[in-house]
Amino acid sequence: MEKNKLSELTDEELLIEKKKLKKRKIVNALIIGFLAGIVAVGIVSWSLGVRKNLIAFLIPMLFPMYLIYRIIKNSKKDKELENVLKERNLK
């Protein structure tokens, strides 16, 4: 949400958004952990493997790393909601 829209919401609506934010943070943390595990297993299997083909390693690893990047980038937008909550002293 944009800051203008957030500032127009009532306190009850902001508290509902806060609950959604908390759930979203938990889900994002689980997804990032899962994807980081995939990357870690891929690195270990590549390093222990006999054939060290760099392209065969990079192509499957780019997808989870890109998803991690997008989740982290989108979670920075949630800071606006936290700032509005802090301004109104809502906990």
Number of C-alpha atoms within 10 A of each C-alpha: 9 10 12 8 8 17 16 10 13 9 14 10 11 20 15 10 17 18 11 11 17 11 12 14 15 11 12 17 15 12 16 19 13 14 19 16 13 15 18 13 12 16 15 10 12 16 12 10 10 8 9 11 10 9 9 11 15 12 9 13 18 12 13 18 15 12 14 19 13 11 15 14 11 11 14 9 13 16 12 15 19 16 13 16 19 11 10 11 9 13 8
